[in-house]
Amino acid sequence: MAKKKSNLISIIPAFFFMGTAIGVQVGDIIKYSIVGLIVGVIVYFFLSYRNKRINNK
């Protein structure tokens, strides 16, 4: 079987763009895009840690 490629890194720009879209609607683009970037990085590290724990069992 071929090893499945992990596309987990694409979560970071997805959260960034969601934050930017919310910022455009609210009127504070920079603040919400930075919050989206931070949340994306946190979710990325959480999911990569969870996947490593599941794969090691």
CHARMM internal coordinates of N, CA and C (Angstrom, degrees):
IC EDIT
DIST 1 N 1 CA 1.4486
DIST 1 CA 1 C 1.5254
ANGL 1 N 1 CA 1 C 110.22
DIST 1 C 2 N 1.2952
ANGL 1 CA 1 C 2 N 114.95
DIHE 1 N 1 CA 1 C 2 N 142.61
DIST 2 N 2 CA 1.4581
ANGL 1 C 2 N 2 CA 120.02
DIHE 1 CA 1 C 2 N 2 CA 177.40
DIST 2 CA 2 C 1.5171
ANGL 2 N 2 CA 2 C 109.27
DIHE 1 C 2 N 2 CA 2 C -79.56
DIST 2 C 3 N 1.3203
ANGL 2 CA 2 C 3 N 114.47
DIHE 2 N 2 CA 2 C 3 N 144.96
DIST 3 N 3 CA 1.4628
ANGL 2 C 3 N 3 CA 119.27
DIHE 2 CA 2 C 3 N 3 CA 179.13
DIST 3 CA 3 C 1.5226
ANGL 3 N 3 CA 3 C 109.44
DIHE 2 C 3 N 3 CA 3 C -71.78
DIST 3 C 4 N 1.3250
ANGL 3 CA 3 C 4 N 115.67
DIHE 3 N 3 CA 3 C 4 N 133.35
DIST 4 N 4 CA 1.4605
ANGL 3 C 4 N 4 CA 121.14
DIHE 3 CA 3 C 4 N 4 CA -179.92
DIST 4 CA 4 C 1.5233
ANGL 4 N 4 CA 4 C 109.79
DIHE 3 C 4 N 4 CA 4 C -74.20
DIST 4 C 5 N 1.3195
ANGL 4 CA 4 C 5 N 115.94
DIHE 4 N 4 CA 4 C 5 N 130.68
DIST 5 N 5 CA 1.4578
ANGL 4 C 5 N 5 CA 121.00
DIHE 4 CA 4 C 5 N 5 CA 179.60
DIST 5 CA 5 C 1.5225
ANGL 5 N 5 CA 5 C 109.53
DIHE 4 C 5 N 5 CA 5 C -79.81
DIST 5 C 6 N 1.3125
ANGL 5 CA 5 C 6 N 115.82
DIHE 5 N 5 CA 5 C 6 N 134.07
DIST 6 N 6 CA 1.4634
ANGL 5 C 6 N 6 CA 120.95
DIHE 5 CA 5 C 6 N 6 CA -179.45
DIST 6 CA 6 C 1.5214
ANGL 6 N 6 CA 6 C 109.71
DIHE 5 C 6 N 6 CA 6 C -88.71
DIST 6 C 7 N 1.3135
ANGL 6 CA 6 C 7 N 116.28
DIHE 6 N 6 CA 6 C 7 N 125.09
DIST 7 N 7 CA 1.4614
ANGL 6 C 7 N 7 CA 122.17
DIHE 6 CA 6 C 7 N 7 CA 177.29
DIST 7 CA 7 C 1.5170
ANGL 7 N 7 CA 7 C 110.69
DIHE 6 C 7 N 7 CA 7 C -105.28
DIST 7 C 8 N 1.3089
ANGL 7 CA 7 C 8 N 115.17
DIHE 7 N 7 CA 7 C 8 N 33.25
DIST 8 N 8 CA 1.4558
ANGL 7 C 8 N 8 CA 120.45
DIHE 7 CA 7 C 8 N 8 CA -175.45
DIST 8 CA 8 C 1.5285
ANGL 8 N 8 CA 8 C 112.26
DIHE 7 C 8 N 8 CA 8 C -69.00
DIST 8 C 9 N 1.3357
ANGL 8 CA 8 C 9 N 117.07
DIHE 8 N 8 CA 8 C 9 N -26.86
DIST 9 N 9 CA 1.4546
ANGL 8 C 9 N 9 CA 120.89
DIHE 8 CA 8 C 9 N 9 CA -176.82
DIST 9 CA 9 C 1.5303
ANGL 9 N 9 CA 9 C 111.40
DIHE 8 C 9 N 9 CA 9 C -66.78
DIST 9 C 10 N 1.3297
ANGL 9 CA 9 C 10 N 118.18
DIHE 9 N 9 CA 9 C 10 N -21.76
DIST 10 N 10 CA 1.4645
ANGL 9 C 10 N 10 CA 120.65
DIHE 9 CA 9 C 10 N 10 CA -178.67
DIST 10 CA 10 C 1.5273
ANGL 10 N 10 CA 10 C 112.59
DIHE 9 C 10 N 10 CA 10 C -73.20
DIST 10 C 11 N 1.3273
ANGL 10 CA 10 C 11 N 117.37
DIHE 10 N 10 CA 10 C 11 N -5.60
DIST 11 N 11 CA 1.4630
ANGL 10 C 11 N 11 CA 120.64
DIHE 10 CA 10 C 11 N 11 CA 177.31
DIST 11 CA 11 C 1.5290
ANGL 11 N 11 CA 11 C 110.67
DIHE 10 C 11 N 11 CA 11 C -69.47
DIST 11 C 12 N 1.3253
ANGL 11 CA 11 C 12 N 117.42
DIHE 11 N 11 CA 11 C 12 N -35.50
DIST 12 N 12 CA 1.4703
ANGL 11 C 12 N 12 CA 121.11
DIHE 11 CA 11 C 12 N 12 CA -176.27
DIST 12 CA 12 C 1.5357
ANGL 12 N 12 CA 12 C 111.74
DIHE 11 C 12 N 12 CA 12 C -61.91
DIST 12 C 13 N 1.3529
ANGL 12 CA 12 C 13 N 119.52
DIHE 12 N 12 CA 12 C 13 N -52.81
DIST 13 N 13 CA 1.4619
ANGL 12 C 13 N 13 CA 117.14
DIHE 12 CA 12 C 13 N 13 CA 178.48
DIST 13 CA 13 C 1.5306
ANGL 13 N 13 CA 13 C 113.55
DIHE 12 C 13 N 13 CA 13 C -67.17
DIST 13 C 14 N 1.3335
ANGL 13 CA 13 C 14 N 117.09
DIHE 13 N 13 CA 13 C 14 N -26.45
DIST 14 N 14 CA 1.4575
ANGL 13 C 14 N 14 CA 119.50
DIHE 13 CA 13 C 14 N 14 CA 178.13
DIST 14 CA 14 C 1.5253
ANGL 14 N 14 CA 14 C 110.65
DIHE 13 C 14 N 14 CA 14 C -64.19
DIST 14 C 15 N 1.3244
ANGL 14 CA 14 C 15 N 117.07
DIHE 14 N 14 CA 14 C 15 N -46.60
DIST 15 N 15 CA 1.4619
ANGL 14 C 15 N 15 CA 120.18
DIHE 14 CA 14 C 15 N 15 CA 177.59
DIST 15 CA 15 C 1.5245
ANGL 15 N 15 CA 15 C 111.17
DIHE 14 C 15 N 15 CA 15 C -66.41
DIST 15 C 16 N 1.3307
ANGL 15 CA 15 C 16 N 116.92
DIHE 15 N 15 CA 15 C 16 N -35.54
DIST 16 N 16 CA 1.4584
ANGL 15 C 16 N 16 CA 120.56
DIHE 15 CA 15 C 16 N 16 CA 178.06
DIST 16 CA 16 C 1.5247
ANGL 16 N 16 CA 16 C 110.59
DIHE 15 C 16 N 16 CA 16 C -62.05
DIST 16 C 17 N 1.3386
ANGL 16 CA 16 C 17 N 116.78
DIHE 16 N 16 CA 16 C 17 N -46.30
DIST 17 N 17 CA 1.4606
ANGL 16 C 17 N 17 CA 120.02
DIHE 16 CA 16 C 17 N 17 CA -179.35
DIST 17 CA 17 C 1.5244
ANGL 17 N 17 CA 17 C 112.09
DIHE 16 C 17 N 17 CA 17 C -69.68
DIST 17 C 18 N 1.3353
ANGL 17 CA 17 C 18 N 117.38
DIHE 17 N 17 CA 17 C 18 N -33.23
DIST 18 N 18 CA 1.4618
ANGL 17 C 18 N 18 CA 119.14
DIHE 17 CA 17 C 18 N 18 CA 175.32
DIST 18 CA 18 C 1.5272
ANGL 18 N 18 CA 18 C 110.18
DIHE 17 C 18 N 18 CA 18 C -64.98
DIST 18 C 19 N 1.3289
ANGL 18 CA 18 C 19 N 116.98
DIHE 18 N 18 CA 18 C 19 N -42.03
DIST 19 N 19 CA 1.4647
ANGL 18 C 19 N 19 CA 120.61
DIHE 18 CA 18 C 19 N 19 CA 176.84
DIST 19 CA 19 C 1.5130
ANGL 19 N 19 CA 19 C 112.03
DIHE 18 C 19 N 19 CA 19 C -63.41
DIST 19 C 20 N 1.3345
ANGL 19 CA 19 C 20 N 116.51
DIHE 19 N 19 CA 19 C 20 N -38.29
DIST 20 N 20 CA 1.4562
ANGL 19 C 20 N 20 CA 120.32
DIHE 19 CA 19 C 20 N 20 CA 178.06
DIST 20 CA 20 C 1.5223
ANGL 20 N 20 CA 20 C 110.89
DIHE 19 C 20 N 20 CA 20 C -65.87
DIST 20 C 21 N 1.3362
ANGL 20 CA 20 C 21 N 116.51
DIHE 20 N 20 CA 20 C 21 N -40.76
DIST 21 N 21 CA 1.4676
ANGL 20 C 21 N 21 CA 119.95
DIHE 20 CA 20 C 21 N 21 CA 179.25
DIST 21 CA 21 C 1.5295
ANGL 21 N 21 CA 21 C 111.25
DIHE 20 C 21 N 21 CA 21 C -64.31
DIST 21 C 22 N 1.3167
ANGL 21 CA 21 C 22 N 116.10
DIHE 21 N 21 CA 21 C 22 N -40.63
DIST 22 N 22 CA 1.4687
ANGL 21 C 22 N 22 CA 119.29
DIHE 21 CA 21 C 22 N 22 CA 177.17
DIST 22 CA 22 C 1.5279
ANGL 22 N 22 CA 22 C 109.85
DIHE 21 C 22 N 22 CA 22 C -66.16
DIST 22 C 23 N 1.3254
ANGL 22 CA 22 C 23 N 116.18
DIHE 22 N 22 CA 22 C 23 N -39.94
DIST 23 N 23 CA 1.4598
ANGL 22 C 23 N 23 CA 120.17
DIHE 22 CA 22 C 23 N 23 CA 178.66
DIST 23 CA 23 C 1.5103
ANGL 23 N 23 CA 23 C 112.93
DIHE 22 C 23 N 23 CA 23 C -63.05
DIST 23 C 24 N 1.3236
ANGL 23 CA 23 C 24 N 117.76
DIHE 23 N 23 CA 23 C 24 N -35.50
DIST 24 N 24 CA 1.4643
ANGL 23 C 24 N 24 CA 120.97
DIHE 23 CA 23 C 24 N 24 CA 177.48
DIST 24 CA 24 C 1.5228
ANGL 24 N 24 CA 24 C 109.97
DIHE 23 C 24 N 24 CA 24 C -65.35
DIST 24 C 25 N 1.3304
ANGL 24 CA 24 C 25 N 116.36
DIHE 24 N 24 CA 24 C 25 N -41.21
DIST 25 N 25 CA 1.4562
ANGL 24 C 25 N 25 CA 119.55
DIHE 24 CA 24 C 25 N 25 CA -178.85
DIST 25 CA 25 C 1.5237
ANGL 25 N 25 CA 25 C 111.89
DIHE 24 C 25 N 25 CA 25 C -70.11
DIST 25 C 26 N 1.3343
ANGL 25 CA 25 C 26 N 116.54
DIHE 25 N 25 CA 25 C 26 N -39.32
DIST 26 N 26 CA 1.4615
ANGL 25 C 26 N 26 CA 120.68
DIHE 25 CA 25 C 26 N 26 CA -176.99
DIST 26 CA 26 C 1.5257
ANGL 26 N 26 CA 26 C 110.85
DIHE 25 C 26 N 26 CA 26 C -79.78
DIST 26 C 27 N 1.3247
ANGL 26 CA 26 C 27 N 116.88
DIHE 26 N 26 CA 26 C 27 N -37.81
DIST 27 N 27 CA 1.4537
ANGL 26 C 27 N 27 CA 120.42
DIHE 26 CA 26 C 27 N 27 CA 179.79
DIST 27 CA 27 C 1.5069
ANGL 27 N 27 CA 27 C 113.88
DIHE 26 C 27 N 27 CA 27 C 115.07
DIST 27 C 28 N 1.3206
ANGL 27 CA 27 C 28 N 118.70
DIHE 27 N 27 CA 27 C 28 N 2.77
DIST 28 N 28 CA 1.4594
ANGL 27 C 28 N 28 CA 122.09
DIHE 27 CA 27 C 28 N 28 CA -179.81
DIST 28 CA 28 C 1.5324
ANGL 28 N 28 CA 28 C 108.45
DIHE 27 C 28 N 28 CA 28 C -127.05
DIST 28 C 29 N 1.3337
ANGL 28 CA 28 C 29 N 115.47
DIHE 28 N 28 CA 28 C 29 N 79.17
DIST 29 N 29 CA 1.4605
ANGL 28 C 29 N 29 CA 121.71
DIHE 28 CA 28 C 29 N 29 CA -170.87
DIST 29 CA 29 C 1.5227
ANGL 29 N 29 CA 29 C 111.86
DIHE 28 C 29 N 29 CA 29 C -65.21
DIST 29 C 30 N 1.3166
ANGL 29 CA 29 C 30 N 118.25
DIHE 29 N 29 CA 29 C 30 N -47.55
DIST 30 N 30 CA 1.4647
ANGL 29 C 30 N 30 CA 122.17
DIHE 29 CA 29 C 30 N 30 CA -174.28
DIST 30 CA 30 C 1.5241
ANGL 30 N 30 CA 30 C 111.06
DIHE 29 C 30 N 30 CA 30 C -61.83
DIST 30 C 31 N 1.3177
ANGL 30 CA 30 C 31 N 116.79
DIHE 30 N 30 CA 30 C 31 N -46.72
DIST 31 N 31 CA 1.4693
ANGL 30 C 31 N 31 CA 121.36
DIHE 30 CA 30 C 31 N 31 CA -176.96
DIST 31 CA 31 C 1.5214
ANGL 31 N 31 CA 31 C 111.27
DIHE 30 C 31 N 31 CA 31 C -60.94
DIST 31 C 32 N 1.3277
ANGL 31 CA 31 C 32 N 117.44
DIHE 31 N 31 CA 31 C 32 N -49.29
DIST 32 N 32 CA 1.4578
ANGL 31 C 32 N 32 CA 120.67
DIHE 31 CA 31 C 32 N 32 CA -176.35
DIST 32 CA 32 C 1.5299
ANGL 32 N 32 CA 32 C 112.58
DIHE 31 C 32 N 32 CA 32 C -72.84
DIST 32 C 33 N 1.3311
ANGL 32 CA 32 C 33 N 117.78
DIHE 32 N 32 CA 32 C 33 N -31.06
DIST 33 N 33 CA 1.4593
ANGL 32 C 33 N 33 CA 119.18
DIHE 32 CA 32 C 33 N 33 CA 177.18
DIST 33 CA 33 C 1.5286
ANGL 33 N 33 CA 33 C 111.01
DIHE 32 C 33 N 33 CA 33 C -69.92
DIST 33 C 34 N 1.3317
ANGL 33 CA 33 C 34 N 117.54
DIHE 33 N 33 CA 33 C 34 N -36.11
DIST 34 N 34 CA 1.4649
ANGL 33 C 34 N 34 CA 120.49
DIHE 33 CA 33 C 34 N 34 CA 176.43
DIST 34 CA 34 C 1.5242
ANGL 34 N 34 CA 34 C 110.50
DIHE 33 C 34 N 34 CA 34 C -68.21
DIST 34 C 35 N 1.3253
ANGL 34 CA 34 C 35 N 116.95
DIHE 34 N 34 CA 34 C 35 N -41.00
DIST 35 N 35 CA 1.4679
ANGL 34 C 35 N 35 CA 120.49
DIHE 34 CA 34 C 35 N 35 CA 176.82
DIST 35 CA 35 C 1.5296
ANGL 35 N 35 CA 35 C 110.12
DIHE 34 C 35 N 35 CA 35 C -62.49
DIST 35 C 36 N 1.3317
ANGL 35 CA 35 C 36 N 117.73
DIHE 35 N 35 CA 35 C 36 N -42.51
DIST 36 N 36 CA 1.4592
ANGL 35 C 36 N 36 CA 121.36
DIHE 35 CA 35 C 36 N 36 CA 177.66
DIST 36 CA 36 C 1.5144
ANGL 36 N 36 CA 36 C 112.20
DIHE 35 C 36 N 36 CA 36 C -62.55
DIST 36 C 37 N 1.3369
ANGL 36 CA 36 C 37 N 117.42
DIHE 36 N 36 CA 36 C 37 N -38.56
DIST 37 N 37 CA 1.4607
ANGL 36 C 37 N 37 CA 121.35
DIHE 36 CA 36 C 37 N 37 CA 177.87
DIST 37 CA 37 C 1.5229
ANGL 37 N 37 CA 37 C 111.21
DIHE 36 C 37 N 37 CA 37 C -65.55
DIST 37 C 38 N 1.3120
ANGL 37 CA 37 C 38 N 116.99
DIHE 37 N 37 CA 37 C 38 N -43.63
DIST 38 N 38 CA 1.4707
ANGL 37 C 38 N 38 CA 121.03
DIHE 37 CA 37 C 38 N 38 CA 179.48
DIST 38 CA 38 C 1.5245
ANGL 38 N 38 CA 38 C 110.71
DIHE 37 C 38 N 38 CA 38 C -64.56
DIST 38 C 39 N 1.3326
ANGL 38 CA 38 C 39 N 116.59
DIHE 38 N 38 CA 38 C 39 N -43.78
DIST 39 N 39 CA 1.4635
ANGL 38 C 39 N 39 CA 119.88
DIHE 38 CA 38 C 39 N 39 CA 178.70
DIST 39 CA 39 C 1.5267
ANGL 39 N 39 CA 39 C 110.42
DIHE 38 C 39 N 39 CA 39 C -64.15
DIST 39 C 40 N 1.3191
ANGL 39 CA 39 C 40 N 117.47
DIHE 39 N 39 CA 39 C 40 N -39.01
DIST 40 N 40 CA 1.4647
ANGL 39 C 40 N 40 CA 120.92
DIHE 39 CA 39 C 40 N 40 CA 177.80
DIST 40 CA 40 C 1.5127
ANGL 40 N 40 CA 40 C 112.46
DIHE 39 C 40 N 40 CA 40 C -61.79
DIST 40 C 41 N 1.3160
ANGL 40 CA 40 C 41 N 117.60
DIHE 40 N 40 CA 40 C 41 N -41.58
DIST 41 N 41 CA 1.4664
ANGL 40 C 41 N 41 CA 121.32
DIHE 40 CA 40 C 41 N 41 CA 178.36
DIST 41 CA 41 C 1.5253
ANGL 41 N 41 CA 41 C 110.66
DIHE 40 C 41 N 41 CA 41 C -66.27
DIST 41 C 42 N 1.3284
ANGL 41 CA 41 C 42 N 117.04
DIHE 41 N 41 CA 41 C 42 N -41.49
DIST 42 N 42 CA 1.4689
ANGL 41 C 42 N 42 CA 120.62
DIHE 41 CA 41 C 42 N 42 CA 178.95
DIST 42 CA 42 C 1.5241
ANGL 42 N 42 CA 42 C 110.67
DIHE 41 C 42 N 42 CA 42 C -63.82
DIST 42 C 43 N 1.3283
ANGL 42 CA 42 C 43 N 117.10
DIHE 42 N 42 CA 42 C 43 N -45.09
DIST 43 N 43 CA 1.4710
ANGL 42 C 43 N 43 CA 120.54
DIHE 42 CA 42 C 43 N 43 CA 179.44
DIST 43 CA 43 C 1.5228
ANGL 43 N 43 CA 43 C 110.71
DIHE 42 C 43 N 43 CA 43 C -64.60
DIST 43 C 44 N 1.3426
ANGL 43 CA 43 C 44 N 117.27
DIHE 43 N 43 CA 43 C 44 N -38.96
DIST 44 N 44 CA 1.4657
ANGL 43 C 44 N 44 CA 120.73
DIHE 43 CA 43 C 44 N 44 CA 178.22
DIST 44 CA 44 C 1.5249
ANGL 44 N 44 CA 44 C 111.08
DIHE 43 C 44 N 44 CA 44 C -60.47
DIST 44 C 45 N 1.3307
ANGL 44 CA 44 C 45 N 117.66
DIHE 44 N 44 CA 44 C 45 N -48.36
DIST 45 N 45 CA 1.4606
ANGL 44 C 45 N 45 CA 119.76
DIHE 44 CA 44 C 45 N 45 CA -179.44
DIST 45 CA 45 C 1.5217
ANGL 45 N 45 CA 45 C 111.96
DIHE 44 C 45 N 45 CA 45 C -66.79
DIST 45 C 46 N 1.3248
ANGL 45 CA 45 C 46 N 117.60
DIHE 45 N 45 CA 45 C 46 N -37.20
DIST 46 N 46 CA 1.4580
ANGL 45 C 46 N 46 CA 120.46
DIHE 45 CA 45 C 46 N 46 CA 177.57
DIST 46 CA 46 C 1.5235
ANGL 46 N 46 CA 46 C 111.26
DIHE 45 C 46 N 46 CA 46 C -63.70
DIST 46 C 47 N 1.3235
ANGL 46 CA 46 C 47 N 117.63
DIHE 46 N 46 CA 46 C 47 N -46.33
DIST 47 N 47 CA 1.4591
ANGL 46 C 47 N 47 CA 120.42
DIHE 46 CA 46 C 47 N 47 CA -178.34
DIST 47 CA 47 C 1.5234
ANGL 47 N 47 CA 47 C 112.32
DIHE 46 C 47 N 47 CA 47 C -70.18
DIST 47 C 48 N 1.3340
ANGL 47 CA 47 C 48 N 118.08
DIHE 47 N 47 CA 47 C 48 N -35.88
DIST 48 N 48 CA 1.4592
ANGL 47 C 48 N 48 CA 119.36
DIHE 47 CA 47 C 48 N 48 CA 177.76
DIST 48 CA 48 C 1.5290
ANGL 48 N 48 CA 48 C 110.55
DIHE 47 C 48 N 48 CA 48 C -67.82
DIST 48 C 49 N 1.3251
ANGL 48 CA 48 C 49 N 117.49
DIHE 48 N 48 CA 48 C 49 N -37.54
DIST 49 N 49 CA 1.4621
ANGL 48 C 49 N 49 CA 121.04
DIHE 48 CA 48 C 49 N 49 CA 176.30
DIST 49 CA 49 C 1.5283
ANGL 49 N 49 CA 49 C 110.77
DIHE 48 C 49 N 49 CA 49 C -65.12
DIST 49 C 50 N 1.3403
ANGL 49 CA 49 C 50 N 115.76
DIHE 49 N 49 CA 49 C 50 N -43.28
DIST 50 N 50 CA 1.4683
ANGL 49 C 50 N 50 CA 120.28
DIHE 49 CA 49 C 50 N 50 CA 179.40
DIST 50 CA 50 C 1.5237
ANGL 50 N 50 CA 50 C 110.97
DIHE 49 C 50 N 50 CA 50 C -63.41
DIST 50 C 51 N 1.3452
ANGL 50 CA 50 C 51 N 117.15
DIHE 50 N 50 CA 50 C 51 N -41.14
DIST 51 N 51 CA 1.4626
ANGL 50 C 51 N 51 CA 120.09
DIHE 50 CA 50 C 51 N 51 CA 179.84
DIST 51 CA 51 C 1.5187
ANGL 51 N 51 CA 51 C 111.96
DIHE 50 C 51 N 51 CA 51 C -66.88
DIST 51 C 52 N 1.3163
ANGL 51 CA 51 C 52 N 117.36
DIHE 51 N 51 CA 51 C 52 N -36.36
DIST 52 N 52 CA 1.4732
ANGL 51 C 52 N 52 CA 119.69
DIHE 51 CA 51 C 52 N 52 CA 177.43
DIST 52 CA 52 C 1.5182
ANGL 52 N 52 CA 52 C 111.19
DIHE 51 C 52 N 52 CA 52 C -65.88
DIST 52 C 53 N 1.3408
ANGL 52 CA 52 C 53 N 116.55
DIHE 52 N 52 CA 52 C 53 N -38.82
DIST 53 N 53 CA 1.4688
ANGL 52 C 53 N 53 CA 119.79
DIHE 52 CA 52 C 53 N 53 CA 178.17
DIST 53 CA 53 C 1.5140
ANGL 53 N 53 CA 53 C 111.60
DIHE 52 C 53 N 53 CA 53 C -67.36
DIST 53 C 54 N 1.3281
ANGL 53 CA 53 C 54 N 117.41
DIHE 53 N 53 CA 53 C 54 N -39.36
DIST 54 N 54 CA 1.4684
ANGL 53 C 54 N 54 CA 120.80
DIHE 53 CA 53 C 54 N 54 CA -179.82
DIST 54 CA 54 C 1.5234
ANGL 54 N 54 CA 54 C 110.41
DIHE 53 C 54 N 54 CA 54 C -68.93
DIST 54 C 55 N 1.3341
ANGL 54 CA 54 C 55 N 117.83
DIHE 54 N 54 CA 54 C 55 N -40.33
DIST 55 N 55 CA 1.4529
ANGL 54 C 55 N 55 CA 121.01
DIHE 54 CA 54 C 55 N 55 CA -177.17
DIST 55 CA 55 C 1.5232
ANGL 55 N 55 CA 55 C 112.62
DIHE 54 C 55 N 55 CA 55 C -72.09
DIST 55 C 56 N 1.3249
ANGL 55 CA 55 C 56 N 118.37
DIHE 55 N 55 CA 55 C 56 N -23.71
DIST 56 N 56 CA 1.4573
ANGL 55 C 56 N 56 CA 121.04
DIHE 55 CA 55 C 56 N 56 CA -178.76
DIST 56 CA 56 C 1.5263
ANGL 56 N 56 CA 56 C 112.42
DIHE 55 C 56 N 56 CA 56 C -83.19
DIST 56 C 57 N 1.3234
ANGL 56 CA 56 C 57 N 117.92
DIHE 56 N 56 CA 56 C 57 N -12.05
DIST 57 N 57 CA 1.4656
ANGL 56 C 57 N 57 CA 120.19
DIHE 56 CA 56 C 57 N 57 CA 179.84
DIST 57 CA 57 C 1.4948
ANGL 57 N 57 CA 57 C 111.75
DIHE 56 C 57 N 57 CA 57 C -75.41
END
COOR INIT
IC SEED 1 N 1 CA 1 C
IC BUILD
